[in-house]
Amino acid sequence: MHSLKHELDRGDIAEMRPFGTALDHSLKNARLAPGGWVTWEEEDYCRPPLAMERQAVLDRYFVDLDVTKIERGEGWKRLIISTSDNREERALADEQEYAAVLKERFGIVL
């Protein structure tokens, strides 16, 4: 995961065409969801969904990708959810707690 953060910081993903700007925004705004899942919303028109993004970036960093069709903006709303893990709940709402959980679980330093 260190490499993903590095790619995002350098702007490598944002420069990819045609999906780079959207994927860069989505990954930079991704949140840790219950069970350790990293969750984000992204606009996509590929069949199958995220085909280009998976080939170029996502398959290097994530396994068990799950795609759910939603209305625009609904995914971000779903990220503010209740969970039995108080720390993850706080991480969804608090940037510093989110950074601490990412560092602890994935070694990502924001």
Secondary structure, DSSP 8 states (H G I E B T S, - for coil): -HHHHHHHHHTTTTTSTTTHHHHHHHHHT-EE-GGG-EE-------SSTTHHHIIIIIHHH-SS-------TTHHHHHTS---S-HHHHHHHH-HHHHHHHHHHHH----
